Structures are given as structure tokens and as C-alpha cells.
């Protein structure tokens, strides 16, 4: 009887794990978290329980920076961004060619004021994104999200003319 109870509790725990959130839902909720502090906190808890996955770890890093946006205290803001950058380093180390991880870090570093010194990977991330843009399917990136990535990369004005042409063609823009 006690073995059945233990198994039941373990199954319930599995259903509550972050593995149940798929990438599509994660991406949608992440966008909401930018403006909604409660959503950012809830999503942070979900992705924090799956740090073995490099993409989830990158979303955790992004959410840490989003916490900085929602924080009032300047010291807390800096602390959140600093933690975010360290977590991004771990995510990149786990999967250095993954364009979603690089894109998430690129967006955060693009928006962090440059005087803070947290924008050092923009060129590196841009290069990896452009180099691997044609491998989006390998990274479970659908056309809609690929177009979003392309749109932001073009908006950032960090691409050369040739890179812009390549990205537009691959994203079917």
C-alpha cells in the first residue's frame, strides 16, 4: 500500500513539473511576462525547475532580467541583470549554437543600457543567429517565431545588408 502511495505522489509531482509547458506556451507567456510581474514570477518558478534544459535555462535568465524591469530598487535591478547574465552564460555553454538562446540574450543585452557593461555579447550572438538561422527547425523554431526573431534582428540595426537579405529570405519576409 505504501509503495502505491509513493508512486502516486511521484506521478503527481511529475505532472506539476516544468516539462509540461511546451516551447510554444513558454514563448507566449514570456512575452506577457515582460509587462506582467505576476506572470514573470509564475513563469520563473516553472522554468527554474528545469535548468537541465538549455533553452529553459535561457528563459530563466531572460525572466531574471524581466524581474529587473519590474523592480523598483536600483540595486535590485542591477542584481537581477547581473544574475541574468551569469545564467545566460550557463545556457550558452550548454548549447552554444542554439539561435533561440542567443536571440533571448541578444534582446536582453540590446535593451540593457550600454553603460552598465552588460551588452558585450551582441556581436557574438548576432553572428551565431545569422550563421544558424537556416537551422531553425533543428531548434524547434516554427516560421512564426523565426519571423519574430528576424523582425527584431532587422529592427536592431546590427545586421549588415547581406545578413538582412539572408534573414529576410529564410524567414520568408
N, C-alpha and C positions, 0 to 999 in steps of 0.2 A: 504494500500500500504506500509506504513512504517513497519508494522508487518512482511510483506513478506520479505522486505529488511533486517530486523534484523535477521529473521530466516535464510536467505541466508548467511549472514555474519557469523552466528554461525556455520552453516554447513561447510563453507569454513575453519573456524578455527579448527573444528574437524578433517578435512582431513589433516591439517598440524601438528596435534599433534603427539607426540611420540608413541601413541598407534598403529600407522600404521606400525611401524617397528616391525617385529616379532623376536623372540629369535634367530632363525637361522641366519637372516641377521645381527642382533646385534653382535652375536658371530663372524661372518665372518669379519665384519667391525672393530670390536675391535682388531682383530689380525693385520689388516692393520694399525690401528692407532698407534701401537707400533713403527712402522718405519716412519709413515707419519703424520707430525704435523698438516697439514690441515685437514686430516681425523679425527685426535684426536679432534680438535676443533669443527668440524661439528657434530661429534657423541656426544660430550659432551653437545652441545646445545640440541640435541634430547633427551638424557636421563635425562637431567636436568628438562625437562618439565613433567616428570612422576615420581616424587620422592615418590609417594604413593605406588608404586610397589617396593618391597624389592630387587628384582633382578636388576631392572633398577637402583635403588639406589646404589647397589654394583658395577654395571658397571660405574656409575658416579664416585664412589670412585676410581676404577681402572684407569679410564681416568684421574683423578686428578694426580695420580702417574705417568702416562704416560706423562702428561704435565711437570712433574719434569724432566723426561728424556730428553725432548726437550728443556728445559730452559737452558740458558747459565749462568745466575747469580746464584751462590751458595745459596744465601739467598732465592731466589725464589724457588729453588729446594727443600730446606728444608720446606718452607712454603707449597708447593704443597703436599709433602709427609705427613706433619702434618695434613693438611685438609683432605687428603685421609683417614688417619687412623680414624679420627673422623667420617667421613661419613661411613666408614666400620662398625664402632660400631653401628651406627643407623640401617644399613641394617641387621646386625646380630641380633640386638634386635627385629626387625620386624619379622624375620623368622630364629631363631637360629639353626634349624636342616637342613636348605637348603644346600645341598652339593655344589651347584654352587656358592653361596655367599661365603661359606667357602673356596672353591677352588680359587676363584678370590683373596681373601685376602691372602691365603697361598702363591700363586705365587708372589704377590707383596712383601710380607714380606720376602720371600725366597731371592728375588733379592736385597732388600734394605740392604746396608752394616750393619752388626750387631752392630757396634759401635754407630750407630745412635739411637739405642734403640727402633726401630720400628718392631722388629721381635719377640715380646713376645707371639704372639698367634699361632705360628707354631704348637706346640704340641696339643693344644686345637683344632685347625682347622683340623689337621690330624686325630685326634680321631673321630670327628664328620663325616668327609668324609668317613672314613673306616666303622664306625658304620652304616651309612645310605647309603652306596654305592649300596645296593640292592634295594633302593627305587628311583633310578634314574628316572624311568618312572613317578613317582608321581611328580617329579620336572621338567618334560618336557625335560629330557635329553635323546637324542637318543644314539644309540650304538656308532656311530662315535665320538660324543663328550665325551661319557663315556670312550672310549678308549684313547682319548686325555688326559683326567683327569688322568686315570690310568698310562699312559706313563709318565706324569710329576711327579706324586707321586712316582713312582718307581725311576725315574731319580734323585729325590731329596735325595734319600737315607735316608729318615726319617722313612720309614716303617720297621717293624720287618719282619722276614722271613714269619711268619704266615699271617701277613697283606698283604704282597706281593702276596702270594699264593691266598688269598681270592679275592683280587682286580683283579688279572690276570684271575681268573676263571669267575668272574662276568662280566668282560669286554670282555671275550672271546678272550684273547690274547694268 
